[in-house]
């Protein structure tokens, strides 16, 4: 249920976020920006709650590749959630200290955080999505949606902010793809727990 709700929130949040963050656009779209980051924060929290359940329910099928993907994706999601806090500070900076926006982004600790968050998020979900396609208990297309959606969302987001807003459509489609993959997987596990886990549970209760 956590992953299902997270997917819905992601799809709502992305269109609310401005495709370019400059002092002028931040001020003009303050309500949407803050709302988007609030929804993203809640979505990433739900992903952090639901992703371990998804991995644990399928750990035998996902094998070592899935473990690596899960750990990296979990770490990347956490770092992305932390870096998203800037969205709540940006309107204040844009109004009173517009020059501080670029300075904050270039500040070394912030740059390092973003430099770790982006590749961890992308690589983690690509690996985890690939591992999901190799299972016999999960919808393979959910793994494809996750593996494609995560890099498309984050790269489209970054390119739109730094280079051209034309890439914003990629970020939107990526968020839909990632959200659909996570929501589909979460719904599948919620409605039909893995048979292997049911047998394991029965065995434990007998013991």
Residue pairs with C-beta under 8 A, 6 or more apart in sequence:
1 50
1 186
1 190
2 46
2 47
2 49
2 50
2 53
2 186
3 46
3 47
3 50
3 51
3 54
3 182
3 183
3 185
3 186
3 187
4 182
4 183
4 186
4 187
4 190
5 43
5 46
6 43
6 44
6 46
6 47
6 50
6 179
6 182
6 183
6 186
7 43
7 178
7 179
7 180
7 181
7 182
7 183
7 186
8 179
8 183
9 39
9 40
9 42
9 43
9 46
10 39
10 40
10 43
10 175
10 178
10 179
11 175
11 176
11 179
12 39
13 35
13 36
13 37
13 39
13 40
13 43
13 175
14 36
14 153
14 171
14 172
14 175
15 172
16 32
16 33
16 35
16 36
16 39
17 32
17 33
17 36
17 37
17 40
18 25
18 26
18 28
18 29
18 32
18 33
19 160
19 161
19 165
19 168
19 171
20 160
20 161
20 165
21 33
21 90
21 101
21 161
23 93
23 94
23 98
23 101
24 94
26 33
26 90
26 91
26 94
26 101
27 91
27 94
27 95
30 91
33 87
33 90
33 91
34 87
34 88
34 91
36 87
37 84
37 85
37 87
37 88
40 81
40 84
40 87
41 81
41 84
41 85
44 77
44 78
44 80
44 81
44 84
45 81
47 77
47 182
48 74
48 77
48 78
48 81
50 182
50 186
51 70
51 73
51 74
51 77
52 70
52 74
53 189
54 185
54 186
54 189
55 62
55 66
55 67
55 70
55 128
57 189
57 193
57 194
57 197
58 66
58 132
58 135
58 137
58 138
58 189
58 194
59 66
59 67
60 196
61 134
61 135
61 136
61 137
61 138
61 194
61 196
62 69
62 70
62 128
62 131
62 132
62 134
62 135
63 131
63 134
65 127
65 130
65 131
65 134
66 128
66 131
66 132
68 127
69 124
69 125
69 126
69 127
69 128
69 129
69 130
69 131
70 124
70 128
71 124
72 120
72 123
72 124
72 127
72 128
73 120
73 121
73 124
73 125
73 127
73 128
73 150
74 124
75 120
75 124
76 117
76 118
76 119
76 120
76 121
76 122
76 123
76 124
76 125
77 121
77 124
79 113
79 116
79 117
79 120
79 121
80 117
80 118
80 121
80 154
82 113
82 117
83 110
83 113
83 114
83 117
86 104
86 105
86 110
89 104
90 101
93 100
93 101
93 104
94 101
104 110
105 111
105 114
118 154
118 158
121 150
121 154
122 150
122 151
122 154
122 155
124 150
125 146
125 147
125 149
125 150
125 151
125 178
126 147
126 150
126 151
128 143
128 146
128 147
129 143
129 144
129 145
129 146
129 147
129 148
129 150
129 181
130 143
130 147
131 143
132 138
132 140
132 142
132 143
132 146
132 147
132 185
133 140
133 143
133 144
133 147
134 143
135 143
137 194
137 195
137 196
138 185
138 188
139 184
139 185
139 188
141 181
141 184
142 180
142 181
142 182
142 184
142 185
142 188
143 181
143 185
144 181
145 177
145 178
145 180
145 181
145 184
146 177
146 178
146 181
146 182
146 185
147 181
148 174
148 177
149 174
149 175
149 176
149 177
149 178
149 179
149 180
149 181
150 174
150 178
151 174
152 170
152 171
152 173
152 174
152 177
152 178
153 170
153 171
153 174
153 175
153 177
153 178
154 171
154 174
155 167
155 170
155 171
155 174
156 167
156 168
156 169
156 170
156 171
156 172
156 173
156 174
157 168
157 171
157 174
159 167
159 170
160 166
160 167
160 168
160 170
160 171
